[in-house]
Amino acid sequence: MTNEHDAIHAVKIIEAALLCAPTAMSVGSLKKLFVESEVSDEDIKNWLESLQHNWQDRGLELVEIASGWRFQSRISMQRFLDRLNPEPTPKYSRAVLETLAIIAWKQPVTRGDIEDIRGVTVSTQIVRTLEERGWIEVIGHRDGPGRPGLLGTTRQFLDDLGLHALDELPAVHSPEIKVADALMGLTPSLPDSIPDSQPDQESTTEDMTVIEPINSESESSSLEESLLEQPKLEER
């Protein structure tokens, strides 16, 4: 597609595909829309940029995340959309947030590394829950006794934060970072508490609303702030 008319038509095709897609679409997937034409990756990217410009003053925006491109509601629209499905703010244990934050900023790490940073035993159920949520996974094993698993974040983690890569995570010492009492914009939510046969020594009812200062405070606070600011996908 070379002329202006064809380019406009291509943008409309991509727009329709992205609005109807249940998940983000990669450049490779979008190229399949034009199997009968000579279309390059550069063509797709140019049309995506054009589409971004077309939507710059609307309630939805086109963004690139780890798994591809998607439309999502703008942050400024969130307070209005929340009125459609009012839900109580989910609460997360201090142990869950700190564990996830340490993995996000320090990866790859073992459970032993996390315990050294937090100063308490990491609950097996916390790790299992984060794995079931799709936020972390074992990405390798460290040489040594028992070959402990190395934990890292997943593409799903980046997608839920609306990020393209890990280097887009906020700086851990940003002065504007505030400690929030819940993560929002992610569904399904983690449970209010994470029971375990060996519960984390610091996971108490009081911990559910305030994160006390520890070595990983800035990381966990930054993670919360990032998740709080992520818009929800517009329902289709």
C-alpha positions in Angstrom: 0.0 0.0 0.0 1.6 3.2 -1.1 -0.9 5.9 -1.9 -2.6 8.0 0.6 -6.0 6.4 0.1 -4.6 3.0 0.7 -2.9 4.2 3.9 -6.1 5.7 5.3 -7.9 2.4 4.6 -5.1 0.4 6.3 -5.4 2.6 9.4 -9.1 1.9 9.6 -8.5 -1.8 9.3 -6.0 -1.8 12.1 -8.3 0.4 14.2 -11.1 -2.1 13.8 -8.9 -5.1 14.6 -7.5 -3.5 17.8 -10.9 -2.4 19.0 -12.4 -5.9 18.5 -9.4 -7.8 19.8 -9.7 -9.3 23.3 -6.0 -8.9 23.9 -3.1 -6.8 22.7 -1.9 -7.4 19.1 1.7 -7.6 18.0 3.0 -6.1 14.8 3.3 -9.6 13.4 -0.3 -10.3 14.1 -1.4 -7.0 12.5 0.5 -7.8 9.4 -1.8 -10.8 8.8 -4.5 -8.4 8.1 -2.8 -7.5 4.8 -1.8 -10.9 3.4 -2.7 -9.8 -0.1 -0.4 -6.7 0.0 3.3 -6.0 0.5 3.3 -4.6 4.0 6.4 -4.2 6.2 6.8 -3.9 9.9 7.7 -0.2 9.3 4.4 0.3 7.5 2.4 -1.2 10.4 4.3 1.0 12.9 3.7 4.1 10.8 -0.1 3.3 10.7 -0.1 2.7 14.4 1.5 6.1 15.0 -1.1 7.7 12.8 -3.9 5.9 14.7 -2.4 7.1 18.0 -2.6 10.7 16.6 -6.2 10.2 15.6 -7.2 9.2 19.1 -5.1 11.7 21.0 -8.1 13.8 22.1 -10.5 11.0 22.9 -11.3 9.0 26.0 -9.4 6.0 24.7 -5.7 5.8 23.8 -3.6 3.4 21.8 -0.6 2.2 23.7 2.2 -0.3 23.2 2.7 -2.8 26.0 4.9 -5.9 26.3 2.7 -8.2 24.3 1.7 -5.7 21.6 -0.7 -2.8 21.0 -4.1 -2.2 22.6 -6.7 0.5 23.2 -7.4 1.4 26.8 -9.2 4.1 28.7 -7.2 7.1 29.7 -6.4 7.6 33.4 -8.5 10.8 33.4 -11.5 8.6 32.5 -11.0 6.1 35.3 -13.1 7.8 38.0 -16.1 8.0 35.7 -15.8 4.4 34.5 -15.5 3.2 38.1 -19.1 4.4 38.7 -20.3 1.7 36.3 -19.0 -1.1 38.4 -18.3 0.2 41.9 -16.2 -2.2 43.9 -14.6 -1.9 47.3 -10.9 -1.2 47.2 -9.0 -4.5 47.4 -6.4 -4.8 50.2 -3.1 -6.5 49.9 -0.8 -7.7 52.5 2.5 -6.0 53.1 4.2 -9.3 52.5 2.6 -9.7 49.0 3.5 -6.2 47.9 7.1 -6.4 49.2 7.7 -9.8 47.7 6.4 -8.7 44.3 8.3 -5.4 44.5 11.6 -7.1 45.3 11.2 -9.5 42.4 10.3 -6.7 40.1 13.3 -4.5 40.9 15.9 -7.0 41.9 15.3 -9.9 39.5 16.4 -12.5 39.1 16.2 -13.5 42.8 15.7 -16.6 44.8 13.4 -17.0 47.8 16.5 -16.8 49.9 17.4 -13.4 48.4 13.9 -12.1 49.2 14.1 -13.4 52.7 17.5 -11.7 53.2 16.0 -8.4 52.1 12.8 -8.6 54.0 14.3 -10.3 57.1 11.5 -12.8 57.4 10.5 -16.1 55.9 8.7 -15.9 52.5 5.4 -17.7 52.7 5.1 -20.5 50.1 1.5 -19.4 49.5 2.6 -15.9 48.6 4.9 -17.1 45.9 2.3 -19.6 44.7 -0.4 -16.9 44.5 1.9 -14.5 42.5 2.6 -17.3 40.1 -1.1 -18.2 39.7 -1.8 -14.5 39.1 0.7 -14.7 36.2 3.0 -12.0 37.6 6.1 -14.1 38.4 7.7 -17.3 37.2 10.9 -19.3 37.6 13.2 -18.1 34.9 16.3 -20.2 35.8 18.2 -21.9 38.6 21.2 -20.6 40.6 24.2 -22.9 40.7 24.6 -24.1 44.3 23.2 -26.4 46.9 19.7 -27.4 45.8 19.8 -25.2 42.7 17.2 -22.7 44.0 14.8 -21.3 41.4 15.4 -17.8 40.2 12.2 -15.7 40.1 11.4 -13.0 37.7 8.4 -11.1 36.5 6.3 -12.1 33.4 5.0 -10.4 30.3 1.6 -10.5 32.0 3.0 -8.4 34.8 4.1 -5.7 32.3 0.8 -5.9 30.5 -1.1 -5.4 33.7 1.0 -2.3 34.5 0.7 -1.1 30.9 4.4 -1.2 30.4 6.5 -2.2 27.3 9.6 -3.2 29.2 11.0 -3.4 32.8 13.1 -0.2 32.3 9.8 1.7 32.2 9.3 1.0 35.9 9.4 4.2 38.0 12.6 5.1 39.8 12.6 3.7 43.3 13.6 6.9 44.9 11.2 9.2 43.2 10.0 11.8 45.7 6.5 11.8 44.4 6.0 8.1 45.2 3.3 7.7 47.9 2.4 4.6 49.9 -1.2 3.6 48.9 -3.3 1.1 50.8 -4.4 -0.9 47.8 -3.6 -1.9 44.2 -6.4 -1.0 41.8 -7.1 -1.5 38.1 -6.1 -5.2 38.1 -8.6 -8.0 38.0 -9.1 -10.5 39.4 -7.7 -9.1 42.6 -5.4 -10.9 45.0 -7.1 -12.1 48.2 -7.2 -9.8 51.2 -5.0 -12.2 53.1 -2.8 -15.0 52.2 -3.0 -17.9 54.6 -0.2 -20.4 55.0 0.9 -23.1 57.3 3.9 -20.9 58.1 2.5 -17.4 57.9 4.8 -14.5 57.2 5.8 -13.0 60.6 4.9 -9.5 59.4 1.6 -10.1 57.7 -1.0 -8.8 60.2 -4.4 -7.1 59.8 -2.7 -3.8 60.4 -0.2 -4.5 57.7 -3.0 -4.7 55.2 -3.4 -1.0 54.9 0.1 0.5 55.6 3.5 -0.5 54.4 6.1 0.1 57.0 9.6 1.2 56.1 12.0 -1.7 55.3 14.8 -2.2 52.8 12.3 -2.6 50.0 10.0 0.3 50.9 10.7 2.4 47.9 10.3 -0.5 45.5 7.0 -1.7 46.9 5.7 1.9 47.0 6.7 2.6 43.4 5.0 -0.6 42.3 1.8 0.3 44.1 1.8 3.8 42.5 2.4 2.4 39.1 -0.5 -0.1 39.4 -2.8 2.5 40.8 -2.2 4.8 37.8 -2.9 2.1 35.2 -6.2 2.6 33.4 -8.5 -0.3 33.0 -9.2 -1.7 29.5 -12.3 -0.3 28.0 -15.0 -3.0 28.0 -15.8 -4.2 24.5 
